[in-house]
Amino acid sequence: MGSGSSNAAVVVPLTPEHAEQVLAIYQAGIDEGNATFETLAPTWEAFDAAKLPGHRFAAQDADGTLLGWVAVSGVSDRCAYAGVVEHSVYVQPAARGRGVATTLLKALIESTEAAGIWTIQSGIFPENPASIALHERAGFRVIGTREGIGRHHGRWRDVVLVERRSRTVV
């Protein structure tokens, strides 16, 4: 859990050097069952290819231990959606409750707005109310529930669609 009196996480660009820790945190979220439709973390190469390069951040302790990460993917190749991305944010189980995800979302919002991205969206399982509340605190709003949008471990799952529309990119 780290030592010392500070719980502050330092945000740094996510790089290939973080690959092993990123994928381990991702797999921990997958294993909990309410984070993603994925059942196995991808290879670093697949992860890297799927995420936009300018908007990937890692949060780490002073000793360099990765606490969490955030990254985005484009939602469409159509030019009308050029400013819309879908994000994922994951925090190491032992680091939850320390504001890591909030810190990562803040860095992501600053990065995407600086790049002219006007909407960040994500789908969250309704069984993950902590994630929905986190996103609402970060300025996301619930758009609605996509009912039975995909199968996960043999059953149809709903997804709550959340989005944050920039107030500065218009």
C-alpha positions in Angstrom: 0.0 0.0 0.0 3.0 2.3 0.1 4.7 3.9 3.0 4.9 7.4 4.4 2.2 9.8 5.2 1.4 10.9 1.7 -1.2 9.2 -0.4 -0.6 11.4 -3.4 -0.2 9.7 -6.7 2.0 11.1 -9.3 0.6 11.1 -12.9 3.0 10.3 -15.7 2.6 9.4 -19.3 1.9 5.7 -19.7 4.7 4.0 -21.5 5.7 0.5 -22.6 7.8 0.3 -19.4 4.5 0.2 -17.5 3.1 -2.7 -19.6 3.4 -5.5 -17.1 1.8 -3.5 -14.3 -0.9 -2.0 -16.5 -2.0 -5.5 -17.7 -1.9 -6.9 -14.2 -4.2 -4.1 -12.9 -6.4 -4.6 -16.0 -6.6 -8.4 -15.3 -7.5 -7.7 -11.6 -10.4 -5.6 -12.8 -11.4 -8.2 -15.3 -11.3 -10.9 -12.6 -13.7 -8.9 -10.3 -16.3 -9.4 -13.0 -17.9 -5.9 -13.2 -15.4 -3.8 -15.1 -15.5 -5.0 -18.7 -16.8 -7.5 -21.1 -13.2 -8.7 -21.6 -12.3 -12.0 -19.9 -8.5 -11.8 -20.4 -6.2 -8.8 -20.5 -4.7 -8.4 -24.0 -1.1 -8.5 -24.9 0.7 -5.2 -24.6 0.9 -5.0 -28.4 -2.9 -5.3 -28.7 -3.5 -2.8 -25.9 -1.0 -0.4 -27.4 -2.6 -0.6 -30.8 -6.1 0.0 -29.5 -5.3 3.1 -27.4 -4.7 6.6 -28.7 -1.1 7.6 -28.0 -1.6 11.2 -26.6 -4.0 10.4 -23.9 -2.6 7.6 -21.7 -1.6 8.2 -18.1 -0.3 6.1 -15.2 -0.6 7.0 -11.5 2.3 5.8 -9.4 3.6 6.0 -5.9 6.8 7.8 -5.1 8.6 4.4 -5.4 7.3 3.9 -8.9 4.6 1.3 -8.1 1.7 1.7 -10.5 -1.5 2.5 -8.8 -3.7 2.8 -11.8 -4.0 3.9 -15.5 -6.4 5.7 -17.9 -6.4 5.5 -21.7 -8.7 6.3 -24.6 -9.8 4.7 -27.9 -11.4 6.5 -30.8 -15.1 5.6 -31.2 -15.3 6.0 -35.0 -13.3 6.8 -38.1 -16.1 9.1 -39.3 -14.9 12.8 -39.2 -18.1 13.8 -37.3 -16.8 11.8 -34.4 -13.2 13.0 -34.5 -13.6 14.7 -31.1 -15.2 11.7 -29.3 -13.3 9.1 -27.4 -14.1 6.2 -25.1 -12.0 5.8 -22.0 -11.1 3.1 -19.5 -9.7 3.8 -16.0 -8.5 1.1 -13.7 -7.0 1.2 -10.2 -5.1 -1.4 -8.4 -7.4 -2.9 -5.8 -5.1 -2.0 -2.8 -5.0 1.6 -4.0 -8.7 2.2 -4.2 -10.3 5.0 -2.1 -7.2 7.2 -2.4 -8.4 9.4 -5.2 -6.3 7.7 -7.8 -9.1 7.4 -10.4 -10.1 11.1 -9.8 -6.5 12.2 -10.4 -6.3 10.1 -13.6 -9.6 11.4 -14.9 -8.5 15.0 -14.3 -5.3 14.4 -16.3 -7.3 12.8 -19.1 -9.8 15.6 -19.2 -6.9 18.2 -19.4 -5.2 16.2 -22.1 -8.2 15.6 -24.3 -9.5 19.2 -24.0 -6.1 20.5 -25.0 -6.3 18.3 -28.1 -9.8 19.5 -29.1 -11.7 16.4 -28.0 -15.2 17.4 -27.0 -16.7 14.2 -25.6 -15.3 11.4 -23.4 -17.6 8.5 -23.0 -17.6 5.1 -21.3 -19.9 2.2 -20.6 -20.1 1.0 -17.0 -21.9 -2.1 -15.7 -24.7 -1.0 -13.4 -23.4 -3.4 -10.8 -20.4 -1.0 -10.4 -22.0 1.9 -8.7 -18.7 3.2 -7.3 -17.5 3.8 -10.9 -20.7 5.5 -11.9 -20.4 7.8 -8.8 -16.7 8.5 -9.6 -17.6 9.6 -13.1 -20.5 11.8 -12.0 -18.1 13.5 -9.5 -15.7 14.1 -12.5 -18.4 15.8 -14.5 -19.8 12.9 -16.5 -23.5 12.4 -16.8 -25.5 9.3 -17.3 -27.0 9.2 -20.8 -29.0 6.0 -20.2 -28.8 2.2 -20.0 -28.1 0.0 -23.0 -30.0 -3.1 -22.0 -28.6 -6.5 -22.7 -25.9 -4.9 -25.0 -23.5 -7.8 -24.8 -23.0 -11.3 -23.4 -20.6 -11.8 -20.5 -19.9 -15.2 -18.9 -23.0 -16.6 -20.6 -25.5 -13.9 -19.7 -26.7 -10.6 -21.2 -25.4 -7.6 -19.4 -26.6 -4.0 -19.3 -24.2 -1.1 -19.6 -24.8 2.5 -18.3 -23.5 4.9 -20.9 -21.8 8.0 -19.4 -20.3 11.0 -21.1 -18.5 14.2 -20.3 -19.0 17.0 -22.7 -16.3 19.6 -22.6 -17.3 23.1 -21.7 -14.2 24.6 -23.4 -14.1 22.7 -26.7 -17.0 23.9 -28.8 
